[in-house]
Amino acid sequence: MRLAFILDPLEHLKAYKDSSVAMMREAQRRGHAVFAIQRAALVLRDGMVSAAAARLELLAGDAPWCAPGEPELQPLNAFDAVLMRQDPPFDAEYVTATWLLERAEAGGARIFNRPRAIRDHNEKIAIAEFPQFTATTLVARDAADIQAFIDELGDVILKPLDGMGGSSIFRVRRDDPNRNVIVETLAAHGSRSIMAQRYLPQIAQGDKRILLIAGQAVPYCLARIPKPGESRGNLAAGGTGVAQPLSPRDREIAETLGPILAARGLLLVGLDVIGDCLTEINVTSPTCFVEITRQSGCDVAALFIDALESAVLR
């Protein structure tokens, strides 16, 4: 197959831990041709979506980890599959990319995850569809509503709706002397909606990333344990990843959400679970393949390429 990956700039990818690199290496190992596309290279003309795509040779090392060929303008429907693996922030340009990819779909391209499904599932707000699994949560922009939530619960997490990697996430207690300025800054003085969630002390045991592939849960999750003095487990914020088998509650959440999300065109999803509570549904570029594989022996990239091959060939 000819597989095109829409990626961040190649020089920014950390091959020793990047899930997209793991996918591409497994695809090449099976004999598939791998191409890289930058989101900025997507163009729509006369109803046809094309992009400059560079053929990659995946190397064994991490520096360099690939040898890219010269980019050539190609229609997206010339590939057997196009994988949207661009990291957030989910801003206006990201939304524009989903519109362009939808037009590519209309022209016969196979896009994973489906662009409409990516656009329809804000990674924070999507949990509202499954309140039986979530902690007490508020989405609001008015400071009075957010402040009342803090007063009611006493200890909360505040975060933007479009971030990743733990960026701009704050733990705020009722008596925090900085609570006003934190709310003002995150909500941009009432011009931007944010999420507030009841603080879950189980974060000390890790913010678990559960991967769903074609609706099925990978049997191991990655518990991202905060470093001392932190309330964020994100690896980008210094957390330590520990692979562990899914708990019964993890499986309950995964088995409930998996078929629903897969039916909407989400081939790969990353669920974030703290304790027994679902906190996020990640659909843009879920990660943790490498860490889970290295520690558990479960080859997540192989499971993903299995699912991709099945989806393309059926």
GITAPE-V577507 format. One record per pair of residues at least 4 apart in sequence whose C-alpha atoms are under 7 Angstrom apart, sorted by the first residue. I is the first residue (numbers start at 0). GAP is how many residues later the second one is. If there is no record, write none. Layout:
I;GAP / I;GAP
//
This chain:
0;31 / 0;32 / 0;79 / 1;30 / 1;31 / 1;32 / 1;77 / 1;78 / 1;79 / 2;30 / 2;31 / 2;32 / 2;76 / 2;77 / 2;78 / 2;79 / 3;30 / 3;31 / 3;32 / 3;33 / 3;75 / 3;77 / 3;78 / 3;79 / 4;30 / 4;31 / 4;32 / 4;77 / 4;78 / 4;79 / 4;80 / 5;30 / 5;31 / 5;32 / 5;33 / 5;77 / 5;78 / 5;79 / 5;80 / 6;29 / 6;30 / 6;31 / 6;32 / 6;78 / 6;79 / 7;4 / 7;30 / 7;78 / 7;79 / 8;29 / 12;5 / 13;4 / 14;6 / 14;47 / 14;50 / 15;46 / 16;273 / 17;4 / 17;272 / 18;4 / 18;268 / 18;269 / 18;270 / 18;271 / 19;4 / 20;4 / 21;4 / 21;268 / 21;279 / 22;4 / 22;278 / 22;282 / 23;4 / 23;10 / 24;4 / 24;33 / 25;4 / 25;275 / 25;276 / 26;4 / 26;5 / 26;278 / 27;4 / 27;5 / 27;6 / 33;21 / 33;22 / 34;18 / 34;19 / 34;20 / 34;21 / 35;17 / 35;18 / 35;19 / 35;20 / 36;4 / 36;14 / 36;15 / 36;16 / 36;17 / 40;10 / 40;11 / 41;7 / 41;8 / 41;9 / 42;6 / 42;7 / 42;8 / 43;4 / 43;5 / 43;6 / 43;56 / 44;4 / 47;56 / 47;59 / 48;26 / 48;27 / 48;51 / 48;54 / 48;55 / 49;23 / 49;24 / 49;25 / 49;26 / 50;22 / 50;23 / 50;24 / 50;25 / 51;19 / 51;20 / 51;21 / 51;22 / 52;18 / 52;19 / 52;20 / 52;21 / 53;14 / 53;15 / 53;16 / 53;17 / 53;18 / 54;13 / 54;14 / 55;10 / 55;11 / 55;12 / 55;13 / 56;9 / 56;10 / 56;11 / 57;7 / 57;8 / 57;9 / 58;6 / 58;7 / 59;5 / 60;4 / 73;4 / 75;28 / 75;33 / 76;27 / 76;30 / 76;31 / 76;32 / 79;30 / 79;232 / 80;28 / 80;29 / 80;30 / 80;231 / 81;28 / 81;29 / 81;30 / 82;28 / 82;29 / 82;30 / 83;28 / 83;29 / 84;199 / 84;200 / 85;198 / 85;199 / 86;197 / 86;198 / 87;75 / 87;76 / 88;73 / 88;74 / 88;75 / 89;4 / 89;72 / 90;4 / 91;4 / 92;4 / 93;4 / 94;4 / 94;24 / 95;4 / 96;4 / 97;4 / 97;17 / 97;18 / 97;21 / 98;4 / 99;4 / 100;4 / 100;14 / 101;4 / 101;13 / 101;14 / 102;4 / 103;4 / 103;5 / 104;4 / 104;5 / 104;6 / 111;155 / 112;5 / 112;152 / 112;153 / 112;154 / 112;155 / 113;4 / 113;151 / 113;152 / 114;4 / 115;4 / 116;4 / 116;147 / 116;148 / 116;149 / 117;165 / 117;166 / 120;5 / 121;4 / 122;157 / 122;158 / 122;159 / 122;160 / 123;37 / 123;156 / 123;157 / 125;155 / 126;4 / 126;151 / 126;152 / 126;153 / 126;154 / 129;4 / 132;144 / 132;145 / 133;143 / 133;144 / 133;145 / 134;62 / 134;63 / 134;142 / 135;61 / 135;62 / 136;59 / 136;60 / 136;61 / 137;57 / 137;58 / 137;59 / 138;54 / 138;55 / 138;56 / 138;57 / 139;5 / 139;6 / 139;53 / 139;54 / 139;55 / 140;46 / 140;49 / 140;50 / 140;51 / 140;52 / 140;53 / 141;4 / 141;48 / 142;4 / 142;40 / 142;47 / 143;4 / 144;4 / 145;4 / 146;4 / 147;4 / 148;4 / 149;4 / 149;5 / 149;6 / 149;23 / 149;24 / 150;23 / 152;45 / 153;19 / 153;20 / 154;17 / 154;18 / 154;19 / 154;43 / 154;44 / 155;15 / 155;16 / 155;17 / 155;40 / 155;41 / 155;42 / 155;43 / 156;12 / 156;13 / 156;14 / 156;15 / 156;39 / 156;40 / 156;41 / 156;42 / 157;11 / 157;12 / 157;13 / 157;37 / 157;38 / 157;39 / 158;9 / 158;10 / 158;11 / 158;35 / 158;36 / 158;37 / 159;8 / 159;26 / 159;34 / 159;35 / 160;33 / 160;34 / 162;4 / 164;69 / 164;71 / 164;72 / 165;66 / 165;68 / 165;70 / 165;71 / 170;60 / 171;4 / 171;7 / 177;4 / 178;4 / 179;4 / 180;4 / 181;4 / 182;4 / 183;4 / 183;5 / 184;4 / 185;8 / 186;4 / 186;5 / 186;6 / 186;7 / 187;4 / 199;74 / 201;4 / 201;72 / 201;73 / 202;4 / 202;71 / 203;21 / 203;22 / 204;20 / 205;17 / 205;18 / 205;19 / 205;20 / 205;27 / 205;68 / 206;16 / 206;17 / 206;18 / 206;26 / 206;65 / 206;66 / 206;67 / 207;13 / 207;14 / 207;15 / 207;16 / 207;64 / 207;65 / 207;66 / 208;12 / 208;13 / 208;14 / 208;61 / 208;62 / 208;63 / 208;64 / 209;11 / 209;12 / 209;60 / 209;61 / 209;62 / 210;6 / 210;7 / 210;10 / 210;58 / 210;59 / 210;60 / 211;4 / 211;5 / 211;6 / 211;46 / 211;56 / 211;57 / 211;58 / 212;4 / 212;54 / 212;55 / 212;56 / 212;91 / 212;94 / 213;48 / 213;53 / 213;54 / 213;93 / 214;43 / 214;44 / 214;46 / 214;47 / 215;42 / 216;37 / 218;26 / 218;27 / 219;23 / 219;24 / 219;25 / 219;26 / 219;72 / 220;22 / 220;23 / 220;24 / 220;25 / 220;71 / 221;19 / 221;20 / 221;21 / 221;22 / 221;66 / 221;70 / 222;18 / 222;19 / 222;20 / 223;9 / 223;10 / 223;11 / 223;15 / 223;16 / 223;17 / 223;18 / 224;8 / 224;14 / 224;15 / 224;16 / 225;4 / 225;5 / 225;6 / 225;7 / 225;12 / 225;13 / 225;14 / 226;11 / 226;12 / 231;5 / 232;4 / 232;6 / 233;4 / 233;5 / 234;4 / 234;5 / 234;6 / 242;49 / 242;52 / 242;53 / 245;4 / 245;5 / 246;4 / 247;4 / 248;4 / 248;27 / 249;4 / 250;4 / 251;4 / 252;4 / 253;4 / 256;4 / 257;4 / 258;4 / 259;4 / 260;4 / 260;5 / 261;4 / 261;5 / 267;15 / 268;12 / 268;13 / 268;14 / 268;17 / 269;11 / 269;12 / 269;13 / 269;16 / 270;9 / 270;10 / 270;11 / 271;6 / 271;7 / 271;8 / 271;9 / 272;4 / 272;5 / 272;6 / 273;4 / 273;5 / 281;4 / 287;4 / 288;4 / 288;11 / 288;12 / 289;4 / 290;4 / 291;4 / 291;6 / 292;4 / 292;5 / 292;6 / 292;7 / 298;4 / 299;4 / 300;4 / 301;4 / 302;4 / 303;4 / 304;4 / 305;4 / 306;4 / 307;4 / 308;4 / 309;4
//
